[in-house]
Every structure is written in structure tokens, then in C-alpha cells.
């Protein structure tokens, strides 16, 4: 069946399993470090610094990571990166009384460095192991696997935390990383990227940026996602909606947090069983505008079920956007540049997520929670309209 075409490739099965285990471990780690830090400090600032510690390597090393992905064996980069993540998990699991704020931040920082190098290598490897006719299908299954891991990782961590304590969660995260290493090591290495550029130093590192700005279609798609997530994200404010607006408590908050992942996973499964979207540009612009409209609807909803459905809709629409943008980047980028271009893409994604949360908090403080989310959703629709008018190449983009 065409819906399962990507699974005919042996290496894709190992890459998908490794990626899912990677996300699963990362989600478990986020839960347990947040718990341990708050238990140790009772400080919201300590929790906020978790994001800062993990975004710093992305800002500092993303372009270097892309350069490494284009110069060296990507499989070996993946194995090394996840080995470092596994090591930090074992250190935290067996640290005992030494497991304080400093050690947790240090391990998070080291893990973030490893993941910074892992992302462009993993993203660039996919088009090398999956035939182009199955690439969109592979991206859809990747999205579904990621969302399943996003939903189940926190649940597993919460159960282990309640039954066995923090050390068990760190051990489970380390075990997931070891399993990820095994999956990546089982890949048949394609070797270093072919026909690598002869340029060296900063010029070589910057080639990915120059490519993105030359390719107006790629730049338009990345910019659309950056601005949409920056303005349209409501995730950072969900505790306020759960407690003060919808009045559904912590259990309801869990459902609200799970809703986007559930919607995204369902949509990814559906897309995997469909032919590639032909009118890709118009579809991308439409789903981003729909994301903004659903965000506005969530802001003004006072029904817990409607709010859950609208958040699920934002996840489903975002899933379409992710599949289309990923396919665009993979299909339009030459292999010798894929690492650096994927590094630029990673920077766009990380910046929009992290700074979008900051924007949501500041807007909520100035305007109030509901008006700030309404403003963000409306701004997303406005951005989609502006880019629709300005980017002819994006409007006309069709998948062959």
C-alpha cells in the first residue's frame, strides 16, 4: 500500500524508531527536571530558566551543527549525540544528594548541545534513505510518531515519578536514549555528504543562510511558520485558562495540553494514507490562517469541550503545515547543503516556540489573558494574508 511505502525501506524503520524514542526520552526529561527543580527551589524562575538553558546552545551552535552535518558522517553524529544524552540521564539517575540545581542545569545544557547537532543530521539523513516518491509519506509518519511520543512521554514520566521517584524517570530516559543509539547505529551509513562545498570557515557555515534567502519559496514558508507560531501560540497560557477561565483544574489542564498533540497525530495519520497535497502553497497559507482562527475561537470559548476541540484543530492544522514545509525543505535543498539549511530551519522553529511563549506572557500581562490570545490569533491570520499577497511563489507552489 502507498500509505506504508516508506516502511519498505529498512533504514527508515530504524530512523523512525530512533526519532520516536528520542522524543519520548526528551519529554520524560522535561517532566522530571521541572519537578525536581521546583521541589528544590519552589521558584518559578528556576523553571523558566530551563528554557533559557536549552535555547542557548541552539542560538550559539546551530550553524556550526549544520556545517558538521554537511561535512561528516551523519549517522555517526546521531550516535554520538544520543550517547551524550544517555550519559547525562545516567549521571542524574545516580547522582543522589549531588542532584541539585547546578547539576541539573549542567546536564540539560550538555543534552541541549547534543540535540542541537542531532537535529540537522537526522533531518538531512531522511531524504538519503527514503525514495523521493515516499518522502512525503515518511514525513507524515514521522509527525505521527513524534506526537505519540509527545503524549505518552509525560504520562510515563508522571507514573514513574509517582511510583518510584525521580531516579526511575532519569533511568527510563537514559534507557530510551540507549535504545535510540542502537537504532541509529543500525542504519547503513551513507557516508559523508556527496560533493561537499570546497568553501571553508565562516563562508561555508553561512552557505545555508544564503541558500534560504536565495530560495524565496523556502524563505516564505519558513517565515510564515515563524510568525504564525510567534503570535498564535496559546500553550504557555493554558494553566490560566484551566484554572481561572474554564475552571477545569489540573486534570483539565492535562487534557488541554494533550489536545494539540492528539489533533496533530490524527492528522499525520490521515495524511500518511493520502496522496501528497498538490496545491501545496495555497493549502499551507490556508491552514496557517485556519490555525489563527481556531486560536481566536479557543480564546473566547467558555466550553471545555469546545476549547479542547479547537486546540486539537490547531494541532491538526499545524501538522499539515509541518508536513508541507518539511517536504519543501527536503526536496528543494541539495544534499551538500541539507545540514546547514535544516539548521536554519531549526533556528526558526526554536526561536518561534521560545520567543512566542515570551510574547504570550508579555501580551497577557499588558492586555489580559483572553485579549492577548485573541490578538495573537488575529495577528496570525493577518500574517497569512500579508504573505499570501506578497509571495507569488508560495501561492503558486505545487507538488509535482
C-alpha positions as CSV (number, residue, x, y, z in Angstrom):
1,X,0.0,0.0,0.0
2,X,1.2,3.5,-0.9
3,X,0.3,4.7,2.7
4,X,3.0,2.4,4.0
5,X,5.5,2.9,1.2
6,X,8.2,4.5,3.4
7,X,8.2,1.4,5.6
8,X,9.6,-0.7,2.8
9,X,12.9,0.9,3.4
10,X,14.8,-0.9,6.2
11,X,16.8,2.2,7.3
12,X,13.6,4.3,7.5
13,X,12.2,1.9,10.1
14,X,15.3,2.3,12.2
15,X,15.4,6.1,11.8
16,X,11.7,6.4,12.7
17,X,12.1,4.2,15.8
18,X,15.1,6.2,16.9
19,X,13.4,9.5,16.4
20,X,10.3,8.4,18.3
21,X,12.5,7.1,21.2
22,X,14.5,10.4,21.1
23,X,11.3,12.5,21.6
24,X,9.9,10.1,24.2
25,X,13.1,10.5,26.3
26,X,13.1,14.2,25.9
27,X,9.6,14.5,27.1
28,X,10.3,12.4,30.1
29,X,13.3,14.5,30.9
30,X,11.3,17.8,30.8
31,X,8.8,16.5,33.3
32,X,11.2,15.2,35.8
33,X,13.6,18.1,35.8
34,X,10.7,20.5,36.2
35,X,9.5,18.5,39.2
36,X,12.9,18.2,40.8
37,X,13.8,21.9,40.3
38,X,10.5,23.1,41.8
39,X,10.8,20.7,44.7
40,X,14.3,22.0,45.4
41,X,13.7,25.7,44.9
42,X,9.9,26.5,44.9
43,X,10.9,29.1,42.4
44,X,9.0,29.8,39.1
45,X,12.2,31.5,37.9
46,X,14.1,28.2,38.3
47,X,11.5,26.6,36.0
48,X,11.7,29.4,33.5
49,X,15.5,29.1,33.3
50,X,15.0,25.5,31.9
51,X,14.0,27.1,28.6
52,X,16.9,29.5,28.7
53,X,19.5,26.8,29.4
54,X,18.2,24.7,26.5
55,X,17.8,27.6,23.9
56,X,21.3,28.9,24.4
57,X,23.1,26.1,22.6
58,X,20.6,26.4,19.7
59,X,21.4,30.1,19.4
60,X,25.1,29.6,19.7
61,X,25.8,26.4,17.8
62,X,23.0,25.9,15.3
63,X,25.0,27.0,12.3
64,X,28.1,25.0,13.4
65,X,25.8,22.0,13.8
66,X,24.6,22.3,10.3
67,X,28.1,22.6,9.0
68,X,29.1,19.4,10.8
69,X,26.0,17.6,9.3
70,X,27.2,18.5,5.8
71,X,30.9,17.6,6.4
72,X,30.8,14.4,8.4
73,X,29.0,11.1,8.6
74,X,25.5,12.0,9.8
75,X,24.9,8.5,11.3
76,X,27.9,8.8,13.5
77,X,26.8,12.3,14.6
78,X,23.4,10.9,15.6
79,X,25.1,8.0,17.6
80,X,27.5,10.4,19.4
81,X,24.7,12.9,20.2
82,X,22.4,10.4,21.7
83,X,25.2,8.7,23.6
84,X,25.9,12.0,25.3
85,X,22.1,12.4,26.2
86,X,22.1,8.9,27.6
87,X,25.2,9.7,29.7
88,X,23.5,12.7,31.3
89,X,20.5,10.6,32.1
90,X,22.6,8.0,34.0
91,X,24.5,10.8,35.8
92,X,21.3,12.4,37.0
93,X,19.9,9.0,38.0
94,X,22.8,8.0,40.2
95,X,23.7,11.5,41.5
96,X,21.9,11.0,44.8
97,X,22.4,14.1,47.0
98,X,24.5,15.7,44.3
99,X,21.5,16.1,42.1
100,X,20.9,19.8,42.7
101,X,20.1,22.8,40.6
102,X,23.6,23.2,39.2
103,X,24.0,19.6,38.1
104,X,20.5,19.5,36.5
105,X,21.2,22.7,34.6
106,X,24.6,21.4,33.5
107,X,23.2,18.2,32.2
108,X,20.4,20.0,30.5
109,X,22.9,22.3,28.8
110,X,25.0,19.3,27.7
111,X,22.0,17.5,26.4
112,X,20.8,20.6,24.5
113,X,24.2,20.8,22.8
114,X,23.9,17.2,21.7
115,X,20.4,17.7,20.4
116,X,21.5,20.9,18.5
117,X,23.9,18.7,16.5
118,X,21.4,15.9,16.2
119,X,18.5,17.7,14.6
120,X,20.2,18.8,11.3
121,X,21.9,15.4,11.0
122,X,18.6,13.5,11.5
123,X,16.6,15.8,9.2
124,X,19.3,15.7,6.4
125,X,19.5,11.9,6.6
126,X,15.8,11.3,5.8
127,X,16.0,12.1,2.0
128,X,19.1,9.9,1.7
129,X,17.3,6.8,2.9
130,X,13.8,7.2,1.6
131,X,13.0,7.3,-2.1
132,X,11.7,10.7,-3.2
133,X,8.2,9.3,-4.1
134,X,7.8,8.1,-0.5
135,X,9.3,11.2,1.2
136,X,6.0,13.0,1.9
137,X,4.7,9.7,3.3
138,X,7.7,9.3,5.5
139,X,7.4,12.9,6.9
140,X,3.7,12.2,7.8
141,X,4.7,9.0,9.7
142,X,7.5,11.0,11.4
143,X,4.9,13.5,12.5
144,X,2.6,10.9,13.9
145,X,5.4,9.2,15.8
146,X,6.5,12.5,17.3
147,X,3.1,13.3,18.5
148,X,2.5,9.9,20.0
149,X,5.8,10.3,21.9
150,X,4.8,13.8,23.0
151,X,1.6,12.5,24.5
152,X,3.0,9.3,26.1
153,X,6.3,10.6,27.4
154,X,4.9,12.9,30.1
155,X,2.3,10.2,31.1
156,X,5.1,7.6,31.6
157,X,7.2,10.1,33.5
158,X,4.4,11.0,35.7
159,X,3.6,7.4,36.6
160,X,7.2,6.6,37.3
161,X,7.6,9.7,39.3
162,X,4.6,8.9,41.5
163,X,5.5,5.2,42.0
164,X,9.3,5.1,42.1
165,X,10.6,8.6,42.2
166,X,12.9,10.8,40.1
167,X,15.7,8.4,39.7
168,X,13.5,5.9,37.9
169,X,12.4,8.6,35.4
170,X,16.1,9.5,34.7
171,X,16.9,5.8,34.2
172,X,13.9,5.4,31.8
173,X,15.1,8.5,29.9
174,X,18.6,7.1,29.7
175,X,17.3,3.7,28.6
176,X,15.3,5.4,25.8
177,X,18.4,7.2,24.7
178,X,20.4,3.9,24.7
179,X,17.7,2.3,22.5
180,X,17.9,5.4,20.2
181,X,21.6,4.9,19.9
182,X,21.0,1.2,18.9
183,X,18.5,2.3,16.2
184,X,20.8,4.9,14.8
185,X,23.8,2.6,14.9
186,X,21.8,0.0,12.9
187,X,21.5,2.4,9.9
188,X,23.5,1.7,6.9
189,X,25.8,4.7,6.8
190,X,25.6,6.6,3.5
191,X,29.0,8.2,4.4
192,X,29.8,11.9,4.3
193,X,27.5,14.1,2.1
194,X,28.4,13.9,-1.6
195,X,30.0,16.8,-3.4
196,X,30.6,18.9,-0.3
197,X,31.4,22.6,-0.9
198,X,35.1,23.5,-1.0
199,X,34.4,26.7,0.9
200,X,35.8,26.7,4.4
201,X,35.4,28.7,7.7
202,X,32.6,31.1,8.2
203,X,31.8,31.3,4.5
204,X,30.9,27.6,4.5
205,X,28.9,27.9,7.7
206,X,26.9,30.8,6.1
207,X,26.0,29.0,2.9
208,X,22.8,27.6,4.4
209,X,21.6,31.1,5.3
210,X,22.4,32.4,1.8
211,X,20.6,29.5,0.2
212,X,17.4,30.1,2.3
213,X,17.4,33.8,1.3
214,X,18.0,33.0,-2.3
215,X,15.2,30.5,-2.4
216,X,12.2,32.7,-1.9
217,X,9.8,29.8,-1.7
218,X,11.7,28.2,1.2
219,X,12.1,31.6,2.9
220,X,8.4,32.4,2.6
221,X,7.4,29.0,4.1
222,X,9.9,29.3,7.0
223,X,8.9,32.9,7.7
224,X,5.2,32.0,7.6
225,X,5.7,29.4,10.3
226,X,8.0,31.6,12.4
227,X,5.5,34.5,12.6
228,X,2.4,32.2,13.0
229,X,3.9,30.3,16.0
230,X,5.3,33.5,17.5
231,X,1.9,35.2,17.5
232,X,-0.5,32.3,17.6
233,X,0.7,30.0,20.3
234,X,-1.5,29.8,23.4
235,X,0.2,26.9,25.1
236,X,2.1,29.0,27.6
237,X,-1.1,30.4,29.0
238,X,-3.0,27.1,29.3
239,X,-2.7,27.0,33.1
240,X,-4.6,30.3,33.3
241,X,-7.3,29.0,31.1
242,X,-7.7,25.8,33.0
243,X,-7.7,27.4,36.4
244,X,-9.4,30.8,36.0
245,X,-11.4,30.8,32.8
246,X,-12.6,27.3,32.1
247,X,-12.3,26.2,35.8
248,X,-11.4,22.6,35.0
249,X,-8.4,22.2,37.3
250,X,-5.2,20.3,36.8
251,X,-6.8,17.3,35.2
252,X,-8.4,19.5,32.7
253,X,-5.1,21.2,32.1
254,X,-3.6,17.8,31.2
255,X,-6.3,17.3,28.6
256,X,-5.8,20.8,27.2
257,X,-2.1,20.2,26.8
258,X,-2.7,16.9,25.1
259,X,-5.2,18.3,22.7
260,X,-2.8,19.8,20.1
261,X,-0.7,16.6,20.0
262,X,-3.8,14.5,19.6
263,X,-5.0,16.6,16.7
264,X,-1.6,16.6,15.1
265,X,-1.1,12.9,15.4
266,X,-4.6,12.2,14.0
267,X,-3.9,14.5,11.0
268,X,-0.5,13.0,10.4
269,X,-2.0,9.5,10.3
270,X,-4.6,10.7,7.8
271,X,-2.0,12.4,5.6
272,X,0.1,9.3,5.6
273,X,-2.9,7.5,3.9
274,X,-3.4,10.2,1.3
275,X,-1.5,11.2,-1.8
276,X,0.8,14.2,-1.5
277,X,-1.1,17.5,-1.4
278,X,-0.8,19.0,-4.9
279,X,-1.8,22.7,-4.3
280,X,0.7,22.9,-1.6
281,X,1.2,26.7,-1.4
282,X,-2.5,27.6,-1.1
283,X,-3.0,24.8,1.3
284,X,-0.1,26.0,3.5
285,X,-1.4,29.5,3.6
286,X,-4.9,28.3,4.3
287,X,-4.0,26.1,7.3
288,X,-1.9,28.8,8.9
289,X,-4.9,31.2,8.6
290,X,-7.1,28.4,10.0
291,X,-4.7,28.0,12.9
292,X,-5.2,31.7,13.7
293,X,-9.0,31.4,13.5
294,X,-9.0,28.3,15.8
295,X,-6.8,30.2,18.3
296,X,-9.2,33.1,18.4
297,X,-12.1,30.6,18.9
298,X,-10.3,29.0,21.8
299,X,-9.7,32.3,23.4
300,X,-13.4,33.2,23.5
301,X,-14.7,29.7,24.2
302,X,-16.2,29.0,27.7
303,X,-16.9,25.4,27.0
304,X,-14.3,22.9,28.0
305,X,-15.2,20.5,25.2
306,X,-15.2,23.3,22.5
307,X,-11.9,24.5,23.9
308,X,-10.4,21.0,23.7
309,X,-11.7,20.6,20.1
310,X,-10.3,24.0,19.0
311,X,-6.9,23.2,20.5
312,X,-7.0,19.8,18.7
313,X,-7.8,21.7,15.5
314,X,-4.7,23.9,15.9
315,X,-2.6,20.8,16.2
316,X,-4.2,19.2,13.1
317,X,-3.7,22.3,11.0
318,X,-0.1,22.7,12.3
319,X,0.6,19.1,11.3
320,X,-0.4,19.9,7.7
321,X,2.0,22.9,7.8
322,X,4.8,20.8,9.2
323,X,4.5,18.1,6.5
324,X,4.4,20.6,3.7
325,X,7.3,22.7,5.0
326,X,9.4,19.7,5.7
327,X,8.8,18.3,2.2
328,X,9.6,21.6,0.7
329,X,12.9,22.0,2.5
330,X,14.0,18.4,1.9
331,X,13.0,18.4,-1.8
332,X,14.4,21.8,-2.8
333,X,17.8,21.6,-0.9
334,X,20.8,19.9,-2.4
335,X,22.3,17.2,-0.2
336,X,25.6,19.0,0.4
337,X,23.6,21.9,1.9
338,X,20.9,20.0,3.8
339,X,22.6,20.1,7.2
340,X,23.0,23.8,7.1
341,X,19.6,24.6,5.7
342,X,18.0,22.3,8.3
343,X,20.0,24.1,10.9
344,X,18.4,27.4,9.8
345,X,15.0,25.7,9.9
346,X,15.8,24.5,13.4
347,X,16.7,28.0,14.5
348,X,13.4,29.4,13.0
349,X,11.4,26.7,14.9
350,X,13.2,27.1,18.2
351,X,13.0,30.9,18.1
352,X,9.3,30.9,17.3
353,X,8.5,28.5,20.1
354,X,10.6,30.1,22.8
355,X,10.1,33.7,22.0
356,X,6.4,33.0,21.2
357,X,6.0,31.9,24.8
358,X,7.6,35.2,25.9
359,X,5.3,37.2,23.7
360,X,2.3,35.4,25.1
361,X,3.3,36.2,28.6
362,X,4.0,39.9,28.0
363,X,0.8,40.3,25.9
364,X,-1.2,38.7,28.7
365,X,0.3,41.0,31.3
366,X,-0.5,44.1,29.2
367,X,-3.8,43.2,27.6
368,X,-5.2,40.4,29.8
369,X,-5.2,36.7,29.0
370,X,-8.2,36.4,26.7
371,X,-7.5,39.6,24.7
372,X,-3.8,38.6,24.3
373,X,-4.7,35.2,22.7
374,X,-7.4,36.9,20.5
375,X,-4.8,39.4,19.4
376,X,-2.3,36.6,18.7
377,X,-4.7,34.6,16.6
378,X,-5.8,37.6,14.7
379,X,-2.2,38.6,14.0
380,X,-1.6,35.1,12.6
381,X,-4.5,35.5,10.2
382,X,-3.1,38.9,9.2
383,X,0.4,37.5,8.7
384,X,-1.0,34.7,6.4
385,X,-2.9,37.4,4.4
386,X,0.2,39.6,4.0
387,X,2.4,36.7,2.9
388,X,-0.4,35.5,0.5
389,X,-0.4,38.9,-1.1
390,X,3.4,39.3,-1.1
391,X,4.7,35.8,-2.1
392,X,3.7,34.8,-5.6
393,X,6.0,31.8,-5.5
394,X,4.3,30.5,-2.4
395,X,0.8,30.9,-3.8
396,X,1.8,29.1,-7.0
397,X,3.7,26.3,-5.3
398,X,2.5,22.9,-6.4
399,X,3.9,19.4,-5.5
400,X,4.8,17.5,-8.7
